[in-house]
């Protein structure tokens, strides 16, 4: 018989599903627990005895800790005690936990948006003001629609912007709005068969324009008086409308710049040469109003039109026999990387202007002619080739929104350098 006396934690071990065997001693009084243990003979003790011994040891240790920790609690059963602060799982959360702290303004995600954010800023510039011009009619009866961006005050230059074939005024709207913000008056026509200038006979979305129809876009001529010319294509019709706008005093056609994108660049170059063929008469000058040409991803030849016709055109005036596009007019070429046709055009113009050219590649390499002009040599306009690190072409390149050198930035700088505002 083995007896364990527990002074502080008496309890009774009770098994409701077990009945006492015959000959077993009755339970001792409260505060004592007795278990009859058979003398060990051989082998391991029975499992029931091991469980009871382990249960008593755990009970003894728990009771001792409970007595030393808190004597005010009921010591009848260790399982009835309330949890104490010694358990790390029962402690109340404190502010020392990083997960329980209240968010502070030090977190970048909890801060309130400030006015320093570029996303929350209100745009400084107002949306561009656009004047829609309808019912412009060419000499062959085609009705055009045009978007006119009036200047803010006195215009530093007047620009005719020609979109690429299969484009429209919308595809170059970003460039037009930027030029207007820089102080230019910009006219952007929808060429025949494009945008709002479509009709039953002219709709490039259904069928391609014929060669004669495309050549009619830059056509100008027929007679000696320009205002009564028999042939007036799309660009000539836009110029005549700007001539009427000049009477209001906001623009000056003698500060005219033509910008063409893609095949629209080829058409713009052809019309610039046609403008220079209008020689002065007894009433004064009536042509040679184009003072600069900007070509964005120009196409050498396509759809029955070629840059060769514009390069080889000659005129005779007081300065002699000259080729306006090849030798005389200031020309800026803007191209993306690996644009072969633009590079070929630059080399062709560079050969005719060996002393007045500059080039800047996409990696920032700058080159400039170091040769000096010879005596009695005709003065040629500057030739600039700007390559941009981009695979875009034509209207998409013209609308490039950001970068170190955008077409908009290059166009504005070239216009300011070659077309100084008249005082």
KELOVEX-720345 format. One record per atom (N, C-alpha, C): residue in one letter; x negated, y negated, z negated. Coordinates in steps of 0.02 Angstrom, whole numbers, plus 32768, in hexadecimal, padded with zeros to 4 digits. Example, Ala and Ser with C-alpha at 12.3 -4.5 7.8 and 13.67 -1.06 7.14 Angstrom:
% KELOVEX-720345
A7D6C811C7E7AA7D9980E17E7AA7D6C80A57E7AS7D7E80707E9ES7D5480357E9BS7D7B7FFE7E76
***
This chain:
% KELOVEX-720345
X7FD5803B8000X800080008000X7FD37FC38000X7FDE7F978032X7FB77F588037X7FE67F1E802FX7FD57EF08003X80007EB67FF6X7FDA7E778003X7FFB7E498026X7FDE7E078033X800A7DD38011X7FED7DAF7FE5X80137D7C7FC0X80097D397FE1X80407D197FF2X80407CD78011X80617CA77FE1X803B7C797FC6X80557C4C7F95X807E7C147FB5X80697BFE7FEEX808A7BC2800AX80BD7BD1803FX80B57C0A8061X80E37C178099X80FF7C5D8092X81317C648069X81517CA68064X81807CB0809EX81857CEA80B7X81B67CFA80ECX81C27D4580EAX81F77D578107X820A7D9E810BX82067DB38154X81E97DEB815FX81E67E0881A3X82227E3481ABX824C7E2381DBX828B7E4581E3X82927E5A822AX82A07E988235X82AC7EB38277X82F37ECC827AX831F7EA8829BX83667EBC8299X83747EFC82BFX834C7F0E82EEX835B7F4A8317X83397F8882FDX83167F8082C9X82F37FBA82AEX83107FCC8269X831A8008825FX83308021821EX82F5803D81F8X82F6803481B6X82BD8050818FX82C0809C818FX828880B88196X828481018197X828F811C8150X829F815B8150X82AB817B810FX8269817E80E8X826F816E80A9X8234816F807EX820C8130807EX822480FC80A4X81FE80BD80A8X820F8091806DX81E0806D8054X81E98043801AX82158008802CX823F7FF27FFEX82687FB6800BX823D7F78800DX825A7F43802AX82357F038031X82267EE67FEEX81ED7EC97FE4X81DB7EAB7FA3X82007E6B7F99X81FC7E517F5CX821F7E117F4FX82017DD97F78X82277DA07F78X82147D667F9FX81CF7D4F7F8BX81A77D3E7FBCX81637D277FB1X81317D5D7FBAX81477D9B7FC1X81187DD37FCBX81307DFB8005X81037E188028X81137E448061X80E67E80805BX81047EB8805DX80DF7EF68055X80EB7F228091X80B97F4280A7X80BD7F7180DFX80977FAF80CAX80B77FE480D7X8098802480C7X806C80378101X802F804380F3X800080578127X7FE9809E8118X7FED80C68149X7FD5810B8141X7F8A810B8143X7F6F8134811DX7F258137811EX7F0C814A8164X7ED881288176X7EBB813481B8X7E9C817981B9X7EAD819B81E9X7E9081DE81F0X7E5C81DF8228X7E7581D58263X7E4781D5829DX7E6981AF82D6X7E4281958303X7E5D8171833DX7E71812A832CX7E928109835AX7EA780C38351X7EE780BF8329X7EF280878303X7F31808182DEX7F6B8079830DX7FA7808782F5X7FE280808320X7FEB80388337X800D8030836FX80167FED838DX80407FC2835FX80727FDD833FX809E7FB58313X80767F9782DAX80467FBB82BEX801E7FA18288X7FF07F6982A0X7FD67F6F82DEX7FAB7F3A82F8X7FD37EF98302X800F7F00831AX80397EC58326X80497EA382E4X805A7ECA82B0X806A7EAD8270X802E7E8B8250X7FF37EA88258X7FB77E89823CX7FA77E48825FX7FAD7E4882A1X7FA07E0A82C6X7FD37DD582B4X80107DE882ACX80457DB8829AX80377D998256X801F7DC08226X80107DA681E3X7FD57D7681E5X7FA27D86820DX7F687D598210X7F7C7D16822DX7FA37D178264X7FB97CD88283X7FE47CB18252X800F7CD28230X803B7CB18201X80137C9181C9X7FE07CB381B1X7FB67C99817BX7F917C5A8190X7F737C5D81CCX7F4D7C2381E5X7F7B7BE681F0X7FB57BF2820CX7FE47BBB821AX7FFC7B9C81DAX80097BC581A9X80217BAA8169X7FEC7B818146X7FAC7B97814BX7F767B72812BX7F6D7B2D814BX7F6F7B2B818FX7F687AEA81B2X7FA27ABC81A1X7FDE7AD9819EX80197AB08190X80167A92814BX7FFD7AB8811AX7FF97A9F80D6X7FC77A6780D0X7F8D7A6E80F3X7F5A7A3A80F0X7F6E79FC8117X7F997A048149X7FAA79CB8173X7FE379A38157X801879C48144X8053799E812EX807879C980FCX807479B980BCX809579E08087X80DD79CE807FX80F4799880A1X813979838099X816979AB80C4X814E79D180F4X817979F88121X818E7A398100X81C37A54811AX81DD7A9380FFX81AD7ACA8111X81957AEE80E1X81627B2180EDX817F7B6680F1X81BE7B6C80FAX81DC7BAF80FCX81C87BD5813AX81C47BB38173X81B47BD681B2X81887BA981DCX81517BC281F5X81267B97821FX81477B858260X81797BAA8275X819A7B9C82B4X81D07B6782AEX81E27B548270X82157B208266X81F67ADB825DX81B47AD7825CX81957A978250X819A7A6B828DX819C7A2B8280X819B79FA82B6X815579F282D0X814D79E3830EX810A79DB832BX80E779A0830AX80A879A982FEX807F797582E0X805679528315X8033791E8300X800C78F5832FX7FCB79168342X7FBE79538324X7F7E79728334X7F8079938379X7FBB799F8394X7FC079BE83D6X7FB87988840CX7F8A7992843AX7F82795E846EX7FBE795A849DX7FE6798E849EX8021798D84CBX805C796B84AAX805A79638467X809379468444X808A78FD8435X804F78E18445X8044789B8436X806E786F8463X808178378449X80A578078471X807577E484A1X808A77D684DDX805D77B6850DX8048777184F5X800A77618500X7FEF772084EDX7FDE76F9852CX7FCE76BA8524X7FBD7690855DX7F78769E8578X7F5376CC8555X7F1176DC856EX7F12770885ABX7F4B772785B9X7F50775185F4X7F5677258633X7F2E77308665X7F32770686A2X7F73770E86C7X7F96774886BAX7FD5775386DDX8010773286BBX80087720867AX803F77028656X803C76B68653X8006769A866DX80007651866BX80317631869CX804775F8868AX807175D386B7X804675B686F0X806275B4872CX803A75998764X802975508758X7FEC75408768X7FD574FB8762X7FC974DE87A7X7FBB749E87A9X7FAF747D87E9X7F6C748D8806X7F4374B687E1X7F0374C987FCX7F0974FC8833X7F41751E8837X7F4A754E886DX7F5C752A88ADX7F3A753988E4X7F4B75168923X7F907527893DX7FAC75608927X7FEE7574893FX802675548917X8016753B88D9X8049751D88AFX804B74D288B4X801C74B488D7X801B746C88DBX805474538907X806C741A88F6X809E73FB8920X807C73DC895DX809D73DF8997X807E73C289D3X8073737789CBX803A736289E1X8029731B89DEX802872FE8A24X802272BD8A28X8023729C8A6AX7FE172A58A8EX7FAE72C48A6EX7F6E72CF8A8FX7F7173078AC0X7FA473318ABEX7FA973698AECX7FBB734F8B31X7F9673688B64X7FA373518BA8X7FE5736D8BC3X7FFD73A28BA3X803D73BF8BBBX807773958BA4X807373798B67X80AA73538B4BX80A973098B60X807672F48B82X807372AF8B96X80A672A08BCDX80C372688BCBX80ED72528C02X80C172398C3AX80D1724B8C78X80A772368CAFX80A371EB8CB4X806671D38CBEX805C718B8CC1X8078716E8D02X807171958D38X8088717B8D79X80D0718E8D85X80F471618DA4X813A716D8DB4X813E71998DF3X817571BD8DFDX817B71E58E3AX817971B88E77X815D71D28EAEX815571A78EE9X819871918F06X819971538F1DX81D471398F3EX81CF71488F88X820271698FA2X820171808FE8X823D7162900CX823071499046X8265712E9071X826F715D90ACX82AB717890B2X82BB71A690E8X82D0717F9126X82AC718C915DX82BA716B919CX82D471A091CDX8310719591E5X833071C59213X833C71A49257X834C71CF9286X835F71B892CAX8326719492EDX82E871AB92E3X82B27193930DX82B271BC934DX82B6719B9387X82BE71BF93C6X828271B493F3X826871EA940CX822F71E7943AX824871D99481X821971D194AFX822C71C194F4X824D71FC9517X824272399501X82637273951FX82A1728894F8X82BB725D94CCX82FB726994ACX82F97294946EX82C1729F9450X82BC72C69412X82C5729893D6X82F072AB93A9X82FD7282936DX82D5729D9333X82B372709313X8286728292DCX829E7264929BX828572829265X828F72669222X824B725D9202X8244722891DBX8203721691BEX820C72029175X81D97210914DX81D571F99107X81A271C29104X81B7718890EBX818B714F90E6X817E7140909CX813E713D908BX8129712D9047X811270E59045X813B70B7902FX812870709030X80F070628FFFX80C57032900DX808E70228FDFX80A76FFD8FA2X807F6FFF8F6EX808D6FD88F32X80666F978F37X80876F658F54X80656F268F61X80496F258FA7X80146F008FB0X7FF36EFC8FF1X7FCC6F3C8FFFX7FDA6F5D9038X7FBA6F9D9047X7F716F93905AX7F476FBE9040X7F006FBC9053X7EF66FDC9098X7F25700690ADX7F21702690EFX7F66704390FFX7F71704E9140X7FAE70709157X7F9A70B49172X7FBC70E8915BX7FA9712D916BX7FE2714F918EX7FD3717191C5X800171A091E5X7FE771E691D7X800D720C91B2X7FF9724F919CX801D728391C6X7FF772AF91E8X801372E09216X8009732691F8X8040734991ECX803C738C91CFX802873C09203X801973FB91ECX800674329218X8043744F923BX803774719272X806E74949293X808974C99263X80CA74D29263X80EF74FD9234X80F374DE91EEX80DE74A091E6X80E5747D91A7X811D744991ACX811B7419917EX814C73E3917EX813373AC9150X815C737A9147X814B73449119X8142735E90D2X8167739290C0X816373AC907CX812073CD906EX810073EA90A0X80C2740E9095X808673E09088X808D73A09097X8057736F908BX806F7337905CX80A573449038X80C27310900EX809372FC8FD5X806E732C8FBAX8041731C8F83X800B72EB8F9AX7FEF72F68FD5X7FBC72C98FF0X7FDA72858FFFX80167282901AX80367242902AX8044721A8FEBX805C723B8FB7X806A72188F78X802A71FD8F58X7FF372248F5DX7FB4720C8F42X7F9871D18F68X7FA071D08FA9X7F8971978FD1X7FB371598FC0X7FF471638FB6X801E712A8FA2X8008710E8F5FX7FF7713A8F30X7FE071248EEEX7F9F70FD8EF3X7F76710E8F25X7F3770EB8F2FX7F3F70A88F51X7F7B70988F6AX7F8770578F88X7F9170588FD2X7F9F70938FF0X7FA970989038X7FF4709B9048X800570859083X80487090909FX804370CE90CBX806D710090BFX8066714190DFX80A671529104X809E71659143X80D6717C916CX80CA71C5917EX80F971F1916BX80F272399177X812E7251919FX8126725991E1X815F72719209X816472BD9208X81A172D6920DX81AC731D921DX81A773239269X817373459281X816A734C92C9X81A5737292E7X81AE73699327X81E7738A9348X81E773D5933CX822273EE932CX82297435931DX8216744992D7X8203741992ACX81EE74279268X821874009236X8220741D91FBX824373FA91C5X828873E191D8X829473A191CCX82D4738491DCX82D8736B9224X82A57378924CX82A773659293X82B873A092BFX82D673D392A3X82EB740D92CBX832C73FE92F0X8334741E9327X8371741A934FX837B745C9372X83AE7460939AX83BC749F93BEX838474AE93F0X8369747B940FX833574869441X82EF74889422X82E7746A93E8X82A5746793C8X82AB74839381X829774C1937AX829874E29338X826075159338X822975039317X81EE752F9319X81F8756D92EFX8229756E92C3X823675AA929BX825675E192C4X827575CF92FCX829576019328X826876139363X824775E3937EX821A75F093B7X81E475BB93B8X81AC75CC93D6X8175759D93DBX81857566940CX8167752C93FEX816F74F5942CX81467502946BX815F74EA94A3X813B74F194E1X80FE74C394E0X80CF74D2950EX809174AB9510X80A07462951FX80CE7455954EX80DF740F955FX80FF73EB9524X8125741094FCX814573F194C2X811173DF948CX80DF74099483X80AB73F99452X808073BF946AX807173BE94AAX8048738794C5X806D734594C4X80AF734894C0X80D6730B94BDX80D172E99479X80BE730E9446X80BA72F19402X808872B693FFX804A72BC941BX801C72839418X801D72579457X804D72619482X804D723D94C2X805D71F494B9X803B71CA94E1X8047718294E1X802C71669523X805571419546X803D71259586X8077711395B3X8064710095F0X809770EE9622X80A370A49623X807D7080964BX808470389650X804A7014962DX804E6FD19630X801A6FA99612X80306F8695D1X806F6F8695C4X80896F679587X809F6FA09559X80826FA2951FX808D6FDB94F3X80D46FDE94D9X80F16FA694CAX81366FA794AFX81686FBF94E2X81566FBF9523X81846FD79557X816970159579X8140703B9556X812270779574X815770AB9584X814D70CF95BBX817D710295D0X8176714395A9X8139714F958FX812C718E956AX811E717C9522X8149719294F6X8141718794AEX814F71C8948AX811A71E79473X81217225944FX8133721A9406X812A724E93DDX813E724B9397X811572179371X80D3721A9378X80A871EC9352X80AD71A5936CX80B7719D93ACX80BF715A93C8X8100713A93B0X8134716393A8X8174714A938FX816D71339346X81477158931FX813A714492D9X8113710292D7X80E170FC9304X80BA70BE9306X80E670829317X811570899345X814170529357X816E703E931CX8182706F92F4X81AB705F92B9X818070389286X8141704C927FX811570289251X81066FE1926BX81066FD992ADX80FC6F9792C9X81346F6792B4X81716F8092B2X81A96F579299X81A26F4A924EX81886F7C922AX817F6F7491E1X81486F4191D3X811A6F389201X80E36F0991F7X80FC6EC191F1X81346EB39212X81506E6F920FX81656E5B91C9X81726E8C919DX81846E7C9158X81496E67912EX810C6E729146X80D16E5A9124X80B16E8990F2X80CC6EC690EAX80B06EF490B9X80786F1F90D5X80766F299116X80436F559134X80206F30916CX7FE76F4C917FX7FBF6F2F91B5X7FA96F6991E2X7FC26F6A921FX7FB26FA1924DX7F6B6F9E9266X7F496F66925DX7F036F64926FX7ED76F88923CX7EF56FA09206X7ED36FC991D4X7EF3700E91D3X7EF6702E920DX7F1A706C9215X7EEA70A79212X7EFD70D991EBX7ED7711791E4X7F05715291F5X7EEC7181921CX7F1371BB922FX7EF571F8920DX7F1F721F91E9X7F09725C91C6X7F31729691E4X7F0D72C991FAX7F2C73049216X7F15734391F4X7F41737391ECX7F3373B291C9X7F3D73EC91F9X7F0B741991FCX7F1174539228X7F15743E9271X7F44745B9296X7F4E744692DBX7F69740092DFX7F8873E892A8X7F9C73A292A5X7F61737392A8X7F25738B9293X7EE97363929BX7ED6735A92E3X7EDD738E930AX7ECF738A9352X7EFF73599373X7F3F735D9361X7F71732F937EX7F6372E79367X7F4E72DE9329X7F3F729B9310X7F03727D9335X7ED072A69343X7E96728E9368X7EA9727C93AFX7ED372A293CFX7EE972939413X7F1072519415X7F3B724693E3X7F61720793E3X7F3471CB93D3X7F0171D493A9X7ED3719D939AX7EAE718793D9X7E9C71B69404X7E7B71A49443X7EAD71819471X7EEC71989471X7F1F7176949AX7F2B712F9482X7F2671249441X7F2E70E09426X7EF670B2943FX7EBA70CC9447X7E8270A3945DX7E85709594A9X7EAF70B894CCX7EB670AB9514X7EE2706E9523X7F06705594F1X7F2F701994FBX7F026FDC94F5X7EEF6FC0952EX7EC26F879530X7EE86F469525X7EC56F119510X7EE76ED19505X7F046EB59547X7F386E8E9541X7F556E6B957BX7F596E21956BX7F7E6DFD9592X7F836DB49589X7FA36DA19547X7FCA6DCE952AX7FEB6DC094EAX7FC06DD394AFX7F866DF094BAX7F5A6E029484X7F4E6E4D9480X7F2D6E65944CX7F1F6EAD9445X7F606ED39437X7F636F0E9454X7F9E6F389449X7F8B6F819438X7F4C6F8E9438X7F346FD19426X7EF66FCD93FBX7ED3700593F6X7E96700C93CDX7EA36FF89384X7EDD700C936DX7EEF6FFE9327X7ED7703392F7X7ECA70709311X7EAF70A592E6X7E66709592D6X7E57708E9296X7E14707C9280X7DEF70B6925FX7E1170ED9251X7DF171279231X7E1B7165923DX7DF9719E9242X7E1B71DE924DX7E02720F9218X7E31723091F6X7E21726391C4X7E4072A591DAX7E1672D991DFX7E2D731B91F7X7E22734E91BFX7E58736F91ABX7E5673A29176X7E5F73E69196X7E2C74109194X7E2B745191B5X7E41744B91FEX7E1F74239225X7E357419926BX7E2D74599294X7E58746192C4X7E57749B92F1X7E3C74839334X7E0B74A8934FX7DEC7493938DX7E1C749A93C8X7E3E74D393CCX7E6C74DE9404X7EA0751293EFX7EE0750393FDX7F17753193EEX7F577515940CX7F857541941CX7FC8752E9434X7FC575019472X7F917509949BX7F8C74E394D9X7F6D749E94D2X7F5874899496X7F367449948CX7EEF74569474X7EC174289484X7E7B74329474X7E5C73F1945EX7E2C73F69431X7E0673BC941BX7DD773A29451X7DC873CC9482X7D9B73B894B7X7DB7737C94DEX7DF8737B94E9X7E177343950DX7E0D730194E7X7E12730494A5X7E0972C7947EX7DC072B1947BX7D9272E29479X7D4B72D29475X7D3272B494B7X7D4C72CB94EFX7D3372B4952FX7D547275954AX7D87725B9528X7DAB72209541X7D7F71E2953CX7D7E71BA9572X7D56717D9575X7D837140957EX7D6C71089567X7D8D70C99573X7D5870959585X7D6E706195A5X7D42702A95B5X7D5F6FEA9599X7D386FC99571X7D4C6F8A9554X7D116F5A9556X7D126F26952DX7CDC6EF5952DX7C996F129518X7C9A6F4994F3X7C5B6F6794DDX7C3F6F98950EX7C636FA69543X7C4B6FD59575X7C7470149575X7C557048958FX7C7670899596X7C6770B39558X7C9A70C29531X7C9070E794F3X7CC4711F94EEX7CB4714F94C3X7CE3718594B2X7CF97179946AX7D377165945FX7D4C714F941CX7D41718493E6X7D5871C193F2X7D5471F493BDX7D0D720F93B7X7CEC721993EFX7CAA723793EDX7C75720893D4X7C7B71C893E3X7C45719993D4X7C5A715E93A8X7C99714893AEX7CA971099390X7CCC710B934DX7D02712F9345X7D2C712C9309X7D0B714D92CDX7D1471319291X7CFF71559255X7D287194924CX7D0771CC923FX7D28720D923AX7D12722F91FAX7D43724891D6X7D387272919AX7D5672B691A8X7D2E72EA919EX7D45732F91A6X7D4373519161X7D7B736C914CX7D81738F910CX7D9273D8911BX7D6C74069100X7D76744D910FX7D67747790D2X7D8674B290D1X7D7574E3909EX7D37750B90B1X7D2375379086X7CE7755F9094X7CF5758F90CFX7CC0759990F7X7CC375C89130X7CF775B49163X7D007574916EX7D2E755B91A2X7D04754D91E0X7D03757C920EX7CD675779248X7CEB753F9277X7D2B75389284X7D41750692B5X7D3174BF929DX7D3774B3925CX7D2574729241X7CDA74669247X7CB3749A9239X7C6A74939240X7C5574879288X7C7574A792B7X7C65749C92FEX7C7574559314X7CAE743B92FCX7CBF73F6930DX7C8E73C592F0X7C7873D292B2X7C4773A59294X7C0673A592BAX7BEF73E092CFX7BB073E392F5X7BB673C09337X7BF173C39356X7BFB73A19396X7BF97355938CX7C1A733C9359X7C1972F4934BX7BD472DE9332X7BB37308930DX7B7072F892F3X7B3E72EF932CX7B4673179361X7B19730F9399X7B2172CD93BDX7B5D72B093BBX7B69727093DAX7B58723693ACX7B517243936BX7B40720E933BX7B0472249311X7ACB722A932FX7A917247930AX7A77721A92D2X7A8C71DC92D1X7A7171AE929EX7AA57198926BX7AE271B2926FX7B1671989243X7B4471D1922CX7B2972009208X7B50723891EFX7B38724B91A9X7B64726A9183X7B5372859141X7B7D72C39135X7B6272EE910CX7B83732E90FFX7B79734290B7X7BAF735E9099X7BAB73799055X7BCC73BD9055X7BA573F09043X7BBE74349043X7BE374439003X7C00747E9000X7C2974918FC6X7BFF74998F87X7BBF74AA8F8DX7B9474B38F52X7B7374728F3CX7B8674398F5AX7B6C73F98F45X7B2F73E18F6BX7B1874088F9CX7ADE73F38FC3X7AF173BA8FF3X7ACB73848FF0X7AD973499018X7AA37340904DX7AB8732F9089X7A8B732190BFX7AA172E090E1X7A7172BC90FAX7A80727C911CX7A4A726F9150X7A6072509186X7A31724091BCX79FF720C91A5X79C0721691B8X798B71E791A7X797271C191E4X799271CC921DX797D71AA925AX799A7164925CX79777137927AX798D70F29281X79A770E692C7X79D970BB92CEX79F570AD9311X79C1708B933EX79C77098937EX799C707A93AFX79B6703693C5X798E701293E9X79A36FD09401X79D96FD89437X7A066FA79438X7A3C6FA5946AX7A676FE4946AX7A6A70069431X7A937042942BX7AD6702F940DX7B0C704B942AX7B4E703C9410X7B55705493C8X7B76702A93A1X7B80703B935AX7BB670709354X7BA570A79335X7BD570DE932CX7BF070DD92E6X7C2D70F492DFX7C4C70F8929DX7C2E71309274X7C36712E9233X7C1971639208X7C3D71A59212X7C1771DA920DX7C30721F9212X7C20724291D0X7C53725B91AEX7C4B727B916DX7C6B72C0916FX7C4672F19157X7C6173369153X7C60734A9109X7C9B735990EEX7CA3736D90A7X7CBE73B490A4X7C9773E09086X7CAC7426907EX7CC274319036X7CFC7450902CX7D18745C8FEAX7D1774A78FDCX7D0574B98FA0X7D0374FF8F8DX7D4A751A8F85X7D67752E8FBCX7DAB75488FBCX7DB6756F8FFDX7DDF75A38FF8X7DF175C99034X7E3175B09055X7E4F757B9039X7E8C75609056X7E7D753A9096X7EB1753190BFX7EA9750D90FDX7EE574E09109X7EDB74AF9134X7F107484914FX7F3A74659117X7F7C746D911AX7FA8744B90EAX7F9D746190A3X7F8C74A19099X7F8074B99055X7F40749A9038X7F0E74929062X7ED17471904BX7EDE7427903FX7F067408906AX7F1573C19061X7F3A73B49020X7F5F73E59007X7F8673DD8FCAX7F6373FA8F8DX7F2174058F92X7EFC74218F5AX7F0373F38F1EX7F1E740B8EE4X7F3073DD8EAEX7EF673C68E83X7EC273F08E7AX7E8D73DE8E4BX7E4B73FB8E63X7E1673E28E43X7DD373F88E55X7DA273BE8E50X7D6373CE8E5BX7D3073998E59X7D3873698E94X7D4A73838ECDX7D54735A8F09X7D9373738F2DX7DC8734F8F27X7E0673608F48X7E0A73398F89X7E3173518FBAX7E3B732B8FF8X7E5672E58FEBX7E8172DE8FB8X7E9C729C8FA8X7E64726D8F93X7E3872828F67X7E0172588F51X7DD372458F8BX7DC572768FB6X7D9972688FEFX7DB972389021X7DFA7240902CX7E1C7214905BX7E1D71CC9042X7E2D71C39002X7E3171808FE6X7DED715E8FE8X7DB971838FD6X7D7671658FD7X7D617153901DX7D70717D904EX7D5D716E9093X7D84713290AEX7DC4712C909DX7DEC70F390B3X7DD270B39094X7DC170B59054X7DA870789033X7D657062904FX7D3B70919065X7CF9707F907FX7CFB706890C7X7D28708590EFX7D2970759137X7D5D70409149X7D917039911FX7DC67009912DX7DCC6FD890F3X7D9D6FA990ECX7DA36F7990B5X7DE06F4E90BFX7E036F409089X7E406F18908DX7E326ED290A7X7E5D6EBB90D2X7E556E7790ECX7E696E4490B7X7E426E0F90B2X7E526DD99083X7E886DAC90A0
***
